[in-house]
């Protein structure tokens, strides 16, 4: 994995030459707009001043002054392209806090994350995003189809994998520094899901692009994430998708109720094992739910609402089990009938299609194999003994699994990573596994805590939502760590529905209730290392 050093002070043209190079650029310093700029460049002048005549690889198509409106501040809206296909945008607020924040994408990208850029800009950041080199509004490039392009497919795959984000970071920071006439004080990454993978790819390949990394629910092991679709859905959709599920949507609540409240016989449920019966399972890996032993079985010929048929039980067991032979980890209990749970990802109501299928299916056709397989049906055609072994190129392009963060740590960079225990779409066990892999490289957890904090958030769905305390200000904690050296500990989260608060604790600590205080107040909890973390080890 090549890590390309970048010069700190270059012209935009030289920056892109360096970023596209296959070897390091040396010092590469030249006089130009990025060289400790002393005079700011007005918004309208940016397109003329930032034209890469040397390479014709960067173009600023427009720079528009946008007046303040409502809660949106006045800003300069910059749009451009890198090497023709990578579109990017930069928002430059008139009242700038001296910092830069680049935001990530979701799904297979294909569009610029303008809403997230706006959120960062409202907080005073100059912000940027990219479409990662393909345009999802074009039918030939929507979903994973960009990988099928006969002329540029390989280039667009590399851009989606890691290059477009890096190039956009380089270009955007040059534009920011030139516009304001001074260097950026601190640079931050902020992304969840695909954006989490992008942040991890940056940290592993180009750690100097940002000072602080906020990484949520990362799809960092991209090939494993795609394989999770057949590994889980093959138990539910025996006749293909769309089609009836082996486990009806209407039985998800029964399943969920038993997981949380028990079966009234030999299983007391997992909700109260943390000392509070509050609809939140603090650590699902401490839950002893076993579908084979704890679910009621229907009598022969009965398929009633209060029991599960043999076919339904087999489907449930298969989903929980995962597919460890290809590293698709077992699924934690607790998301069966929650906001953003099984009913979103695995079993759609009515004639709908589960989200896991919608997002993953065409990756098997256009991204994972060489040559492409446009007619491939992963539920019908996947050969588990052969096909997972044919993904080496995809792993090299898309997977951000390198646990050796020694260069990252040595450079003084910081990362806050979070993942919700209420996220069945991207298994939170995988994020815990990555943290433990990093610990193995460094030899102990204390060294890792000096630069990398992981928060496993009870009841948080995929990036957002869920029934827990999911309104959490991660960025303030990250900036305090980067800029003031204040390592984050407990970060208080709020539940939007009722305003209650609870501390979110850094791994391996958990928020333990004191048994007497108001359970709606964070002050009634403390972060402690508890026995359930022994069960949380991912081997």
N, C-alpha and C positions, 0 to 999 in steps of 0.2 A: 504494500500500500504506500504510494508515494505521497510524501508531505511536502508541498511546494512552498518554499520560503518566499515571502513577498516583501518588496522594498517599502519602507514607511513613507518615503517622500518621492513621488514620481508624478509625471503627467498621466492623464487618463489613458492615453495610448500605450505608454510604457507599462502601466499596471496590467492592462489586458494582455499585452504580449507576454508578460511574466506569468500571469494566471493561466494562460493557455499553453504555456511551455511544458515540455515533457522533462525538462531539467531545471534546476534552480537558476535564479536570475542574478545571483551575486548581490552586490549592493544596489546597482541599477539606479542610483540617485541622480536626478537631473533637476534643473530648475523648471518650475511650472506651477500651475494652479494648486497642486497638492503640497507644495514645499512651504510649510508653515505660512500659509497665505496671510498677507498683510492687508489686502483690500478685498472686500466682498464683491461677488459677482451677482448682479441683479437677476431676478427670476427670468425676465424676458431675454437676458443676454446669455443664459446658460446653453441653449442649443448651438449658438455660434461659437462659444468659447470651448465647448466640449465636443469637438468633432475629431475622430481618430483618423486623420489623413494617412497615418503611417500604415494602419492595418485595415481600415474600412470595416472594422468589426464592431464598432460601437456607434450608435446614433441616438441622440436625444431628439425625438420627434416633436415634442412640445414641452413648454414650460409656461404654465398659466397661473396668474395671480387670482386667488379665490377669496372673496371677502368673507368676513365673519358672518355666521348665520346661526341663530339659536345658541346651542352650546358648542358649536364648532368654531374654532378660532380661525382667523385669517391665515392663509398659508399659500405656498407655491406648490403647484401640482406638476410634477415632472414625469413624463412618460418617455420610454425609449426602448431600444433593442440592443442586444449583444449578439454578435455573429449572425444576425438575421433572424433567428428563431426564438431567442430567449427574450421575452418581453418583461419589462420591469417598470415599477412606479416608485417614486420617492415623494413623500410629503414633507415639506419644509415649513414648519410653523413660524409665524412672525415672532412670537414669544417663545424662544427656544431655550430649553434647559441645559444645553451643552452636551446632550447625550444622543445616542443613536440606538434605535431598536428595530431589528428586522424580524418580521413575523413569518411563520411557516404556513404550509398548505394542509389541506385535508384530502383524503381519498387518493386519487391519482393525479391531483393537482390539475393543471390545464387552465387555471385562471389566477389572477392576482388577488390576494386577500385584502381587498380594499377596506372592508369593515374593520378588520383587526388593525390595519394601519391607522385608521381613523381613531380607534381607541387609544393607541399609543400616542398619536399626535395630540389628542386632547389632554394627555398627561404631560405635554411639553416636549416629547421626544421627536426628533426627526425620524421618520419611519420609512421602511421599504419592504417590498415583496416582489416575487416573481411568479410567472406561470410555469416555471421550470422547463421551458423550451417547447411546449406544445399547446395548442389551443383547443380546449374541450368543446368550444362552440362549433367547431368544424366536425362534421360527422366522421371524417376519416381519421381524426385525432382524438375523438372522445373516448372516455374510459381508457383502456389499454391499447386502443387501435393505433396510436402513434408508433408503437413498436413494430407495426406491420409495414410501415412506409418503405418501399423498395429502395429508395435512394438515400434517405436520411434517417431511417429507423434506428440504426445503431447509435448515431449521434444523439438522437432525442432520448434514447434509453439512458445513455451516459449522463445527459443533462438532467433528466428526471432523477437518476440515481444519486448524483452528488455535485455535478459540475455547475449547474445553473445557479444554485444557491451561493456557491463560493464566488462565482463571477459577479453576481449581483451585489454581494457584500462589498467586493473590491470597488466596483464602479460607484455604488451608492455612497460609500464613505468619502470618495473623492469629490463627488458632487456636493455633499453636505459641507465638507471643509471649505470648498471653494465658495459656496454661496454665503456662508457666514463669515468668511475671512479668518477663520481660526480652526485649529485642530479639534477633533471630537475628544471630549474628556473621557467618556466611557462608552463602550459598545456592548449591546446585549442581543441575545437571541431569545425568541419567545415562540414556542410551537408545541402543538399537541397532536398525537396520532401520527399521521405522516409528517407533520411538523416536528414531532418528537424524534422521529427517525432522522429527519434532516439535521436537527440540532446535534444528535449523537454523531452523525457522519462528519459534521463540521468539527466537533470536538476531537474526533479521532484522526481526521485527515488534515484539517486546517485550523488548529486550535488558536492561532493568532488572530483569526477573523473577529473574535468577540472576547470581551473580558468576563462576561457572565452568561451562563446558559440556563434558561428555564425550559425544561423538557418534561412534557406530560404524556402519559400513556403511550410510550414510544413503540411504533411498529418497527423496532430496530432489526429484528430477525425477519426480514421481509418474506423470504421463502417459506419459513415456518408458518408465518401468518396466513399465507395463501393456502398452505396445506391444511390449516385448521378447518377450512370450509368442507372439503370432502371428509376429513376425519370426524367431524361432528355431524354434518348434515346427512351423511350416508346412512346413519341410523334412523333418521327422521323421514327421509323422502325416498322410499324404496322404488317408487315409480317415476322418479325424476321431479324436476321443478320447472314450471308450477305443477302442483299436485297436492293431494291431501297428505298431511303429516301423520306419521304413525302415532304421535302424541297430539291429540286435539288441543287447539288453543284454549278451549273451555276448561281443560283440566290443569292448566298452569297454576291457577289460584289454589287448588287443592294441594298440589305439590309444594307450593310456596308456604302455605299455612303449616304443613307438617314440618318442613325444614325449620321454620321459626318457632312454632308453638308445640311441636311434638305430636305424637300419635295417641297420647292418653294411655299408653301401655308401657313399653320398654324404652321409650325415647322421649326425653323431656323438651326437646327443641333447642335451638342454638341462640335464640334471641337473648335469653336471660343468663347465659353462661358468663357474661362479663359483669354481672352484678346489676344490670338494668334491663328491664323488659320494655324496650323503647322502639322496637321496629328496626334496630340497627345491630348488625353482627359486627362486633369490633374487629375480630380477626377470624375470618371464615376457616382458616387452616386449623383452628382449634376446635372446629365443629366436628362432632363424631357421627354425623348423619351418614347412614348407609342405605341406599335405596333398596337394596336386596332384602334387608332385614326390617326396615322401618316403614315401608309403604304398604298399605292394605291391598291385598290381591283380590281381584274379582273371582267369584265362583264361576265354574264352567257355564258358559253361555251368557254371563252377566257382563255388561259393559257400562254399568251405572256411573253416576257422577261422584260417588263416594269411594271408588276403588279403581285399581289399574289392571288392565288386561295383561296377559303375558307379553303381547307385542308392545304395549306401551311401556311396561317395565324394562324390556330389553332395550328399547330406544333410549329411555332415561339413563340406564346404566351405561350405555355406549357414549352418550354425550358427556357425562361426568368423567368417564375414564380417559378421554383424550386418545392419543396415539403415541405413547412414549417411544416406540421404535423409530419414529421420525421426529422425536423431540416435541411433539404436540402435547403439552403438559396437561395433567388432569385439571378439570374445571372446578374451582371452589364453589361450594354451595352458597345460596343466598340471593341469587338474581333471577329466580324463576318467574316471579310475577311483580317485578319492580319497574320503575320508570327506566326505560332503556335496557330492559333485561331480555330474557329469552323471547318474549313476544315481539321484540324489535329485531333481534339478531338471528334467531333460529326458527321461530314458528310464527308466521304472519297470520293475522286473523282474516277470515273470509278467503278470498281468492288471491290475497297478496303474496308477495315474494319476500323471503327473509333477507334482511340487509346484508348478512354475511355472504350470501350468494350474489347479490347485486354488485357488491364491491369486488369480490374475488374471481368470479367466473371467467372474465375475459383475460385475466392475467395468465391463465393456463394456455390461452390461445395465442397470445402475442408477446409475452414478456419472459416466460420461464424456460422455454425450450428453444433449441436451435436444431433444425429450422422451426419456424412458427407452425402452429397447428390450428388454423382458423375454424375447423369444424369440431374441435375437441370438446367433449362433454366430460368434465372431471368426475361426475358421479358415476358415469357409465364406463368411461374409457381409461381411467387412471389405473396404472399397474403399480401397486405399492412396492413390489419387489424391484422395480427398475426405474420408474420415472423420477422418484426423489433423488436418485443418483445422477440424473442428467441435468442438474440445475447449477453446475459449477459457475458458468458464466453469469447467471442471474445472481448468485451469491456474491460474486466479486463486484457486481455493479450496484446492487441494492442493499446488501446486508451491512449494518453498522454494528457488528458483533465483536469488534476488537476490544478486549478488556484491558489492554496495556495503555493506561492513561498516564504513564510516567512523564512524558513530555508535556502533557496538559498540566499536570500538577506542578512540574518544575517551572513552568511559565507563569505560575501564580493565578491561573484561571480558576473559576468557581462554577459549580453546577448544582442547581436544585432540581431534583427529579421528583415527580409525583405520579401516582397511579391509584385509581379508585378500586377498592375491593368490590364495588358494585358494577364492574365492567366485564360483561361476558364476551364482548366482541373482540377485545384484545386482552388475552388472559394476563391478569396481574402477576401471576406466578413467574411469568417470563421476565418482567422487570426486576422482581426480587432475585431471580437467577442471575441477571446481569450484574447487579450490585455485588452479589457473592462471588462472581467470577473476578471482578475488579479487586475485591478483598484478597482473593487467592494470589493475584499478581503482586500486591503490595505486602502481603504477609500478615496483615492484621487490619481490623476494622478502624482502629484509631487513626492510622495514617490516612485512610480513605476519607474519614470524616473531616480532615483538614481542608479538603477541597470539594467534596461530593457528599451532599445530603439527600437521602431518599425519604419520601413521605408516602406511606401506604394509607390511603384515606378511606375510612369506613364508609360504605354506602354511596360513595361517589361513583356515578356512571362513567361512560366513556367521555372523558375530558370535562364533562359538565353533567348536571342533572343528578338524579338519584334522590333518595329520601333522607340523605344525611346533611351535614353542615358543609355545603359545597361552595359557598361564597368565600373565597380565600384570596387574600392579597399576597400572592407569591412574589411579585416583582419588587415590592418594597423590601421584603426580606432579602431578596437576592442583591439588590443595589446596596443595602446596608452592609452586606457581607463583602461585596467587591470594593466599595468605596471607603468604608469605615473599619473594615476588619471585624465586624460583629457577626460571628457565626450564628446562623439561625438555630433556635431550639424549638420550643412549641410555637406554632403559628395558629392563631385563633381563627376558626371558621364559623360562619353564620348560616343558619338554615333560613332561607328566604321565606318559607311559608309561615314561620312563627317567630322569627327573630332570636331564637335560642342560639347559644354559642357553645363551642367545644374546642379544646385544643387539638391540633393535629401535630402528632409527635414524630420526630425523626427516627427512622429505623435504627436499632431494633426496639425502640420504646413504644409503648401504647398508652393511650389516655385511660387511666384507671379512676373510677368513681370513688369518692371518699366515703360513700355510704350514708352520709347525713345531710349534705348540702343540697341546694336546688339543682336537680339534674339538667336544668335548662341554662345553667350558668357555667362558663368555662372554669371559673374559680373553684368549682366543686370537683375538679379532676386534676390529676398530676401525671406527668409522663414517667412511666416506670418500665423496667424490663421484667417481663412476666414469663411464666412457664410456657405459655402458648407459643412463644417464639421458637422454642425447640422444635415444635411441629412445623414451623414455617420454613425450615431449611429445605432448599430445593437441590436435590442431589443431581 
